[in-house]
């Protein structure tokens, strides 16, 4: 809707509305919920003012269509503007139960797909995605009902239809039918034309279907082709990207490629340094919640290879993200990240942290349906935690009374040279050296631009 409607609005002198129609999808994909909310509110105020002025004009154009300005915009434009504040929460921010009631209310107010003209977006598709955020494998029955032929009647001829097609594909994957999902995507891609083309979202859905079939090399090929097409698009004469989504799409490609390559490296099928070189920065994963699971999966695979350092900072990141998904009502992703945090903590011998993360995962798993596989993961994690030795405080060593002025803190002997062997943080130098040797490799927080030189994996 954005391009053609934006040109029509500019031709009618409504630059603010044209900018909103063009920018809202881009801002939503970037996850900038604050700007999306502000821009949508401002545009809706302007649109309502124009509707009111049109109704008070001396010779109002007779129309049975509500909330419209003849010759300028109609209800589909208003529904498009109102769509994005909720869409960014369910999309880029990956909210689940926190947004569920609002999503249901919006669906009840949504008109028929062609009542006032074809709708470019659908609140029904947002509701389906919200259920998937809550529990992708446990909400398949609800999503299948929402995507039934009865509910989707009339949407086939609207620009929103590709989104419903992809929702059905993701449903098949979550039902364990990734091979059928791949076949549906390839068949649709060969027959669709015009607005029905799936575009970039179709490629990412195909990558997901291939990954669930362990066809990682095929998935990488699909990403390579997509990136080549984006590069061919280039930039305009003023230096701006021809495709406004180009930056967001390239970012998603990097996250997916790092996940695929890290798994292949874990299997010994490629060099781990390839995945490290592509691993997005931790700040990017922090900014885009829907991409955090891919980042954590990539890092955990690289930790298993000894290519990335597994220390408490990594544990804090993963635990914080797990709690985020718990807060927004996405228990499956929260449980998956809690299990990852527990495995990482077990790997570095942090039993108490591992136990706490396992308890959080167990609490979240109770909220899930179709939880057989993830319950098995919890059993494995519990076994890892039980295999760790409990940490006991070191006994205080007693020393003979020393001459006045030579005692250190707590009556212990003062080391020569102040901090001596303990260093700036109080940890004995030999223990810090052993920790570095055991967890070798760079920490993910150090993988920033200009600081991507990895430590060679341990043999």
C-alpha positions, 0 to 999 in steps of 0.5 A: 500500500505504501508506495502508490497510496503515498504518491496519491496523498502527496498529489493531494497535498497531504505530505504528512499522511504520505510520509506516515504511510511510507515510513510506518512499515519501515519503522515497525520492521526496525522495532522502533515502537516509540516512533511508530506510536508517535507517527501513527498518532499524529497521522491519525489526528491529521486524518480525523481533522480532514474528515471533520473538515470534509463533513463541515464543508458547504458542499460535502460530497455525498458518500456512504463510506465513513471516515473518508475524504473523497479524492484524498483517502478512504477507510483502508488508509485509516486502518493502515495507519492504525495497524502499526502500533500493535504490529510492531509490538507483536512483530519486532518486539515479539510480545505475546500475552501482553498484547493478546487482548488488544489484538483480539479487540482489534480483530472484532472491530476490523471490517470485511476485507473488501467492505470499503475497498481492499485492505492492505494489512489485517489485524487477524494476521497480527492475532495469529502471530501473537498466538505464535509468539506465546507458544508456537508449538502449543497454539497450533489449534487456535491458529488453524481455526483463525486461518480456516477457509471460513475466516479467510474468505474474501482476503484472497483478493487483497494485498494482505493475502501473502501474510496469511499464506506465510502464516499457514506455512509457519503453522505447518512448520510448528506442526512438524510438517516442514517438508510440506511447508517447503513444498507449499512455498515453492509451489506458491512462488512459481504461481504467484504474481503481482501483489501476491508475491511473497517477497523477502518474508517468503525467503525467510520462511523457506530458510526456516522450513529448510533448517527444520529439515536439517537442510542447512546448506540449502538454507544458506544458498537461499540467503546468498541468492537473496543477498545478491538480489539486494546488492543488485538493487544498489542505491539511488543517485542521492545515496539512499537505498532503493529498497527502504527495507534493505538494511533490515533485510541484510540484518536478518540475513546475518542473524540467520546465516550466523545461526546456520554456520554455527551449527555446521561448525558444531558438526565439524562441517565448516570453520567456526571462524566463518560463523564468528565473522558473521555473528552480529554484535550483542547490541543488535540482538539487544535492540531486536528482541525477535532476533535474540533466539537466533543470536543465543543459538549461534553463540551456544554452538560456538561456545561448544566449539571453544570459539567463544568465551563462556563467562558470567557476562554471557550468562547475564545477557541470556538470563535477561532476555529470558526474563524479557520474554517471560514479562511480555507473555512469550513463555516458549521463547523464555523457556528456551533461553532459560535452558540455554542459560542453564546449559551455559552456566553448567559449562562454566561450573556455575551451579547456582546460576544453572539451577536458577535458570533451570527452575525458571525454565520449568516454571515457564514450561508448565504454561506450554502445550505440546511440551514433550520435546522441551521437557526432554531438554529440561531433563537433560539440563537437570542432569547436567546441573546434578553433575556439578559439584556444589560450591563450598566456601574456602576455610579461613586459613589461620596464621601466626601473630605477625609483627605490628604493621604487617597484617593485611585485611582480616589479620591475613599476611599482607602480600608484597607489592599490595595486590600481589598475586591477586590482581586488581579484582582480588582473584588469584592470578593462577585462577584467572589464568586457569579460567581463561584457559578453560573458557578460551575464545573471545566473549560475545560482548567483545565481538564488536566492529573493529574487535572481531579477531577471534582466539583460535579454537582449542584443539 
